[in-house]
Structure formats: structure tokens, C-alpha cells
Amino acid sequence: MKTLIAAVAFVLGVTPAAAADFTMKIGFATMNDIQHQWANWYKEALEASSKGRIEVRLFPRGQLGPISSQIEGLQLGTIEAFTTPADFFAGMDPRFGTFSIPLLFKDAAHAEKVLLDPAMNKEILALGADKSIQIVSVYTFAPAHYFGKQPIRRLDDFKGKKLRVNATAAERAKMRQFGASAVPMDLAEVVPGIQQGVIDGTMSATAVYVNLKFIDIAKVLTEVNDTMIVSVAAVSRPWLAKLPADLRQAVIEEGAKLQPRINEHSHVLDQSMVKRWREAGGELVKLPEADQARVKQLLAGIGEEVTKDNPNANAFYKRLVSTGQKY
């Protein structure tokens, strides 16, 4: 049979494609956003640098399971790679939850400088190594905005509401300061959760609101500029251990090399998503100046509050802050 296939290929002038030695499945919960773009660019770079020895397959919109299951798969080696907001790794290591501490970053450009600071970046990429994961990239997803079935236009509008968050201590503390309740929930459950009244709203990036058609529920996003959503891309260390040394190096190096490009593009993509939201008839509103000033007062102490009982998390948070002061 092999001889026949080779003969047919020769007659047709076609060389049979060689099968890859290894397959990398990349999972993520979103679609057509910066995480999807990271996966596309990483696939392109890794397949080229491995000369086809690694085949990369993408699985958006939670096709490989809920976020918690995909993280578990990473640790077990059943899923080779996964990209998601760092918040979701906080149960594994509280240092991952420090990125969602409010007022940590001035804006997306400032966050990018902090994340790519050589010393800080090296430390971030080492997170999770003792938990069977290898971080290969860290990048800004987008500023977090708030969405309510009943529009949030003033700080008092948060009071009494149940808002979906990514489950970090910082996000829960922030909701308490706003007078709201924090409800951890998988992304796939958010839209039906709002429609069914399980939650009143959520905190997320504009791309999520656009791609999941939140515009069909309500039309107001509230910009508070309190939190930057930071994503990490992780590879399974059990899977990495199966690779020859040169491919292990390629997997890690291509992720690191991609960081400046994906961080820069995240700003551009977020601006385009804001434009799409408005073109669909949506609004992006800001709190009144007095309310915005009150937000800073309410949230100023959260970083210390949520890290004080964990020396590693507290020290990591302080290094993020001191790095930010350089920029």
C-alpha cells in the first residue's frame, strides 16, 4: 500500500505531507479576541520554528471544557496549552490573582510596560512551574468594563447587584466596596445567568460583550478604569517533558518572543471592539467625577488587604507596584 501511495504521488507530482511528531491543542474560553489572536500567531510561529514537527490545533469557545477542567488538563498533560485571564489560576497560586487588584495599572500602555519589564517578566513566566504548568506569554487582554441588565451609570447603581467576576480575592473585595455581591461563574454561563436573573451583570472586556452579543440584553457598558484584565498562556509541563530538548526550547521561546507583538495589538483590538459596540447601538459611559474619585478611595487598600496573609503573594504584589512606579 505504501508503495502504491508513493507511486501515485510521484505520478501526480505531489509529495505526501509528513505527519507531525507531536500535537499541541490550545484551548481558550473566548473567540475572535486577543486570546484567539495569540493562539493564531503562536500556532504560526511554533509550526514554522519546529519545521512541522509540532502541529498546533486551536479550540476556542470552551470546546475542550470549562476553564477549571482545562487548567486541570494542563496539569495532567491531557491538554497541551491554554490561554485565559491569569485570575483563573489564582486557586493554584494566589500570585496569579494579584493582576486583578484594582488601581494596579494606570492604563493598558502602563500595564504592558510592567508586564514586559525584564525582571518582572522573568518572574511572571516562572509562576506555576511547581504546579505542572509553564507560562510562555503574559499580555493585556483589555480594561475591564461593567455591564448590568439595568444600566450602571452611578456608583450607587452597583449596590445590591450580583455581578459575575473571575473569583479572585481582589475582585470579591472590590464588589464588597461597591456594595455588590461577587458571583464566580464560567464564561459560558454568564449570558443565560443574566437572562434568567441568576446574576444582574458582569465585569469583562469589550470583546466579550461584542462577540457574545450582550447588546441583545442591554446597551450600556460602564468604564471605571479600575482593573486591567491580564491573560497568561500556559503549556503543560508533563507534555513538555515528552518533547526533545530543541522542541521544548522552541515552545518556550516562541511564546516569549510573541509578547511585545500581542501586547501592542491588544490595545488596537480593544479600540476596534469599542467601535463595534457603539456601531451596534451600544453606549460606553463613565461615572460622574465625584463617583470616580470615590472609587479610588474605596479601592486604594485592596491590594494589601487581599495579600497580607500570604507572604509570597504580598511580596509579588509589592514588586508589581514598585515596577509600575518605574514607568
Backbone torsions as a table, in degrees:
resi	resn	phi	psi	omega
1	MET	NA	-44.7	179.0
2	LYS	-61.0	-38.6	179.4
3	THR	-64.9	-41.2	-179.9
4	LEU	-64.0	-44.0	179.5
5	ILE	-62.0	-42.6	179.5
6	ALA	-64.0	-39.1	-179.3
7	ALA	-66.2	-44.2	178.7
8	VAL	-61.9	-44.5	178.8
9	ALA	-60.2	-39.4	179.8
10	PHE	-64.9	-43.7	-179.3
11	VAL	-63.5	-40.1	-177.4
12	LEU	-83.2	-6.5	-179.3
13	GLY	72.7	27.4	-178.0
14	VAL	-116.9	134.9	175.3
15	THR	-96.2	121.4	179.7
16	PRO	-57.2	136.6	-179.7
17	ALA	-69.2	133.7	178.8
18	ALA	-77.6	137.7	178.5
19	ALA	-71.2	144.1	177.8
20	ALA	-68.1	150.6	177.2
21	ASP	-74.7	-30.8	-176.8
22	PHE	-139.6	151.8	177.0
23	THR	-119.0	133.6	174.8
24	MET	-115.2	117.0	173.2
25	LYS	-92.3	125.8	176.0
26	ILE	-108.9	118.1	177.8
27	GLY	-103.1	152.7	172.2
28	PHE	-162.6	155.7	-171.6
29	ALA	-86.8	-15.2	-173.6
30	THR	-106.0	-169.2	179.9
31	MET	-161.2	143.2	176.4
32	ASN	56.1	43.2	179.0
33	ASP	-137.3	-164.6	-175.8
34	ILE	-69.1	-31.3	177.0
35	GLN	-67.0	-39.8	177.1
36	HIS	-65.1	-39.6	178.6
37	GLN	-65.7	-41.4	176.8
38	TRP	-56.8	-46.9	-178.4
39	ALA	-62.1	-40.8	178.3
40	ASN	-62.0	-47.1	-178.0
41	TRP	-69.6	-36.2	179.0
42	TYR	-67.2	-41.7	176.8
43	LYS	-57.5	-48.3	-179.5
44	GLU	-59.5	-46.9	-177.0
45	ALA	-68.9	-43.8	-175.0
46	LEU	-72.2	-39.1	177.8
47	GLU	-65.0	-35.3	178.3
48	ALA	-70.7	-47.2	-176.2
49	SER	-70.2	-27.2	177.8
50	SER	-88.0	-0.4	-178.7
51	LYS	55.0	40.4	175.7
52	GLY	81.6	2.3	-179.3
53	ARG	-75.4	-21.6	173.2
54	ILE	-115.1	122.1	173.7
55	GLU	-97.3	128.8	-177.3
56	VAL	-108.3	129.2	178.3
57	ARG	-121.7	137.1	-175.7
58	LEU	-103.8	139.2	-179.2
59	PHE	-133.1	83.9	179.7
60	PRO	-77.9	177.6	174.1
61	ARG	54.5	35.6	174.2
62	GLY	66.7	26.8	-179.0
63	GLN	-62.4	-24.4	179.3
64	LEU	-94.5	7.5	176.9
65	GLY	119.4	175.7	176.5
66	PRO	-59.8	162.1	-176.8
67	ILE	-57.3	-44.8	-178.6
68	SER	-61.9	-37.4	179.5
69	SER	-69.4	-35.9	-179.8
70	GLN	-69.9	-36.2	176.1
71	ILE	-64.8	-41.9	176.7
72	GLU	-62.3	-39.7	177.3
73	GLY	-61.6	-37.8	175.3
74	LEU	-57.8	-47.2	-176.1
75	GLN	-67.2	-32.3	-178.6
76	LEU	-86.3	-18.8	-178.5
77	GLY	92.1	8.1	178.8
78	THR	-85.8	-18.8	172.0
79	ILE	-122.8	127.7	-172.0
80	GLU	-80.0	-33.1	-177.2
81	ALA	-152.0	153.0	-177.2
82	PHE	-155.5	136.9	175.2
83	THR	-125.8	135.5	-173.8
84	THR	-165.7	162.9	172.0
85	PRO	-53.7	140.2	-176.7
86	ALA	-57.2	-27.1	-178.8
87	ASP	-48.0	-38.6	-171.9
88	PHE	-71.6	-10.7	175.8
89	PHE	-94.7	1.7	-174.8
90	ALA	-63.7	-30.0	177.4
91	GLY	-66.5	-26.0	177.6
92	MET	-80.8	-40.8	-178.8
93	ASP	-154.2	116.0	-176.1
94	PRO	-57.7	-19.0	179.3
95	ARG	-63.1	-29.5	176.8
96	PHE	-63.4	-27.4	-178.7
97	GLY	-79.0	-10.0	-177.7
98	THR	-71.1	-22.4	-178.3
99	PHE	-65.7	-24.0	-178.9
100	SER	-93.2	9.0	174.9
101	ILE	-65.1	126.6	-176.9
102	PRO	-65.5	150.0	178.2
103	LEU	68.2	12.4	179.2
104	LEU	-69.5	-37.5	-178.5
105	PHE	-118.6	144.4	178.9
106	LYS	-72.6	-41.7	-179.1
107	ASP	-166.7	-175.3	-176.5
108	ALA	-63.8	-39.8	-179.0
109	ALA	-64.9	-39.7	178.0
110	HIS	-66.6	-42.7	179.2
111	ALA	-60.3	-41.7	179.1
112	GLU	-59.5	-43.4	-179.7
113	LYS	-63.3	-39.9	-180.0
114	VAL	-67.4	-46.6	-176.9
115	LEU	-65.3	-31.5	-177.3
116	LEU	-98.3	1.0	172.9
117	ASP	-55.6	127.5	-171.4
118	PRO	-50.9	-49.0	-178.2
119	ALA	-68.2	-42.6	-179.2
120	MET	-67.1	-42.9	-179.6
121	ASN	-61.4	-41.3	178.3
122	LYS	-60.1	-41.4	180.0
123	GLU	-68.5	-40.5	179.5
124	ILE	-62.9	-44.2	-177.4
125	LEU	-67.8	-16.1	178.3
126	ALA	-88.5	-10.0	179.9
127	LEU	-62.4	139.0	175.7
128	GLY	84.1	-1.9	-178.3
129	ALA	-61.2	-31.2	179.6
130	ASP	-85.4	0.9	179.8
131	LYS	-117.2	22.1	174.1
132	SER	74.6	20.5	174.4
133	ILE	-126.7	153.0	177.5
134	GLN	-122.2	113.3	175.6
135	ILE	-75.9	127.8	-179.9
136	VAL	-111.0	-20.0	178.5
137	SER	-148.8	147.8	169.4
138	VAL	-133.3	137.7	-175.5
139	TYR	-158.0	155.3	176.1
140	THR	-72.2	134.3	172.5
141	PHE	-84.7	-61.6	179.9
142	ALA	177.6	164.2	171.2
143	PRO	-64.2	143.8	176.8
144	ALA	-80.4	133.9	173.4
145	HIS	-119.4	163.0	-177.0
146	TYR	-108.4	142.8	-179.8
147	PHE	-131.7	130.2	176.2
148	GLY	-128.7	145.2	174.5
149	LYS	-59.2	-37.6	168.0
150	GLN	-101.2	122.9	-171.7
151	PRO	-52.4	141.9	175.9
152	ILE	-101.7	106.8	-177.9
153	ARG	-115.8	-18.4	178.9
154	ARG	-134.0	162.0	-179.7
155	LEU	-60.5	-36.2	179.7
156	ASP	-64.8	-20.2	-179.8
157	ASP	-69.3	-15.1	176.0
158	PHE	-74.6	-26.2	-171.2
159	LYS	-60.8	129.5	177.0
160	GLY	82.1	-5.1	-177.6
161	LYS	-85.6	149.6	173.6
162	LYS	-100.7	113.0	-176.1
163	LEU	-116.7	133.3	177.5
164	ARG	-71.0	135.2	176.2
165	VAL	-133.4	177.4	-179.6
166	ASN	-89.9	10.4	168.4
167	ALA	83.8	11.0	176.9
168	THR	-80.3	158.6	178.4
169	ALA	-60.9	-36.2	-179.4
170	ALA	-64.4	-40.6	-179.4
171	GLU	-69.5	-38.1	177.6
172	ARG	-64.9	-42.1	179.1
173	ALA	-63.8	-39.0	179.7
174	LYS	-63.5	-44.1	179.4
175	MET	-62.9	-38.2	176.9
176	ARG	-60.7	-42.4	179.6
177	GLN	-65.1	-29.2	177.9
178	PHE	-83.6	-8.8	-177.3
179	GLY	83.3	17.3	-179.5
180	ALA	-111.5	170.7	176.8
181	SER	-106.5	134.1	178.2
182	ALA	-90.5	130.0	-179.1
183	VAL	-123.6	104.9	175.5
184	PRO	-64.9	137.5	-176.3
185	MET	-161.7	141.0	175.9
186	ASP	-66.8	145.6	-175.0
187	LEU	-55.2	-38.1	-177.2
188	ALA	-63.6	-19.4	-176.6
189	GLU	-95.1	-5.7	-169.8
190	VAL	-69.0	-51.0	-178.0
191	VAL	-59.9	-52.1	177.1
192	PRO	-62.9	-30.5	178.3
193	GLY	-62.8	-39.9	177.4
194	ILE	-70.8	-43.8	-178.2
195	GLN	-63.1	-33.9	-177.1
196	GLN	-92.0	-2.4	177.7
197	GLY	82.2	10.9	176.9
198	VAL	-67.2	-38.7	174.3
199	ILE	-129.7	161.3	-179.2
200	ASP	-98.3	-15.2	-178.1
201	GLY	178.4	-166.7	-174.0
202	THR	-156.0	168.5	173.3
203	MET	-119.3	124.5	-177.9
204	SER	-164.0	-175.7	179.0
205	ALA	-88.8	154.5	-179.7
206	THR	-57.3	-36.6	-179.8
207	ALA	-58.8	-37.8	178.5
208	VAL	-65.5	-43.6	-179.9
209	TYR	-64.1	-37.9	-179.6
210	VAL	-72.0	-51.2	-173.1
211	ASN	-70.3	-29.6	178.9
212	LEU	-95.9	9.7	172.2
213	LYS	57.7	46.0	173.7
214	PHE	-62.6	-19.6	-179.1
215	ILE	-59.1	-23.3	179.0
216	ASP	-75.4	-13.1	-179.7
217	ILE	-100.0	-49.1	178.7
218	ALA	-156.7	168.9	-168.7
219	LYS	-120.4	7.7	-175.1
220	VAL	-115.3	125.0	168.0
221	LEU	-107.5	140.1	-178.4
222	THR	-109.9	121.5	-178.6
223	GLU	-96.7	116.1	-178.9
224	VAL	-112.9	-20.3	179.9
225	ASN	58.8	40.4	179.4
226	ASP	-102.4	-24.6	-172.8
227	THR	-141.1	136.6	173.7
228	MET	-104.3	128.3	175.8
229	ILE	-81.8	122.1	-178.9
230	VAL	-114.3	127.8	179.0
231	SER	-104.3	151.1	172.2
232	VAL	-123.9	152.1	173.9
233	ALA	-114.0	124.7	-174.0
234	ALA	-120.9	146.9	176.8
235	VAL	-119.4	145.7	179.8
236	SER	-70.7	123.2	177.7
237	ARG	-69.1	-36.0	173.9
238	PRO	-59.1	-37.0	177.0
239	TRP	-71.1	-42.2	178.4
240	LEU	-55.8	-37.7	-177.5
241	ALA	-64.1	-20.0	179.5
242	LYS	-83.2	-12.6	-176.6
243	LEU	-85.6	150.0	169.7
244	PRO	-65.5	160.4	-172.0
245	ALA	-56.1	-40.4	-176.3
246	ASP	-67.6	-35.0	178.6
247	LEU	-76.0	-35.5	173.9
248	ARG	-58.1	-43.2	179.6
249	GLN	-63.7	-41.8	-179.8
250	ALA	-63.5	-42.7	179.8
251	VAL	-58.3	-44.7	-177.7
252	ILE	-74.6	-44.9	-175.5
253	GLU	-68.2	-39.1	-178.8
254	GLU	-66.0	-35.0	176.0
255	GLY	-65.6	-43.4	-179.9
256	ALA	-65.8	-41.0	-178.8
257	LYS	-65.7	-27.3	-176.4
258	LEU	-77.1	-16.9	-171.5
259	GLN	-57.1	-49.4	-179.8
260	PRO	-60.3	-40.9	-177.9
261	ARG	-65.3	-45.1	-175.5
262	ILE	-73.7	-33.2	176.6
263	ASN	-65.4	-44.6	179.3
264	GLU	-62.7	-41.7	-177.2
265	HIS	-70.2	-26.6	-178.4
266	SER	-61.1	-35.2	179.0
267	HIS	-66.0	-44.4	-178.9
268	VAL	-63.8	-44.4	-178.3
269	LEU	-65.0	-40.2	-179.8
270	ASP	-64.0	-39.9	178.3
271	GLN	-62.6	-38.2	179.3
272	SER	-68.0	-33.8	179.1
273	MET	-70.3	-38.4	175.6
274	VAL	-60.5	-42.5	178.2
275	LYS	-61.5	-43.6	180.0
276	ARG	-64.8	-38.7	178.4
277	TRP	-61.0	-45.0	-179.0
278	ARG	-68.4	-39.8	179.1
279	GLU	-63.4	-26.3	179.0
280	ALA	-84.0	1.2	178.6
281	GLY	101.1	8.5	-179.3
282	GLY	-87.2	162.9	177.3
283	GLU	-114.8	150.4	169.3
284	LEU	-123.6	108.3	-173.4
285	VAL	-111.3	158.0	175.9
286	LYS	-114.4	154.0	175.4
287	LEU	-68.9	154.9	172.6
288	PRO	-57.5	154.6	-175.4
289	GLU	-56.0	-41.1	-179.3
290	ALA	-64.5	-39.6	177.9
291	ASP	-67.1	-39.5	-179.6
292	GLN	-64.1	-40.4	177.1
293	ALA	-64.5	-38.5	178.3
294	ARG	-64.3	-36.7	178.1
295	VAL	-57.0	-46.6	-179.3
296	LYS	-61.1	-38.7	178.2
297	GLN	-66.7	-42.3	-177.2
298	LEU	-67.7	-34.6	-171.1
299	LEU	-98.7	-6.8	-171.1
300	ALA	-58.6	-34.1	-174.9
301	GLY	-97.0	5.3	-173.2
302	ILE	-65.6	-37.8	-178.2
303	GLY	-56.2	-49.2	178.8
304	GLU	-68.4	-39.5	-177.8
305	GLU	-58.4	-45.4	-172.2
306	VAL	-88.4	-8.5	-179.8
307	THR	-113.2	-9.7	-170.6
308	LYS	-60.9	-28.0	-177.2
309	ASP	-90.3	-0.5	178.4
310	ASN	-126.6	103.4	-175.4
311	PRO	-55.6	-40.4	-179.6
312	ASN	-65.5	-44.6	-179.8
313	ALA	-66.5	-40.2	-179.5
314	ASN	-64.5	-43.6	179.4
315	ALA	-66.0	-39.6	179.3
316	PHE	-65.4	-44.2	178.0
317	TYR	-59.2	-43.6	-179.3
318	LYS	-65.8	-33.3	176.7
319	ARG	-69.8	-35.4	174.3
320	LEU	-62.1	-44.3	-179.8
321	VAL	-63.7	-47.0	-178.3
322	SER	-66.6	-34.6	175.0
323	THR	-64.4	-42.2	178.5
324	GLY	-62.0	-31.5	179.7
325	GLN	-68.5	-20.2	176.7
326	LYS	-71.7	-22.4	-174.2
327	TYR	-115.0	NA	NA
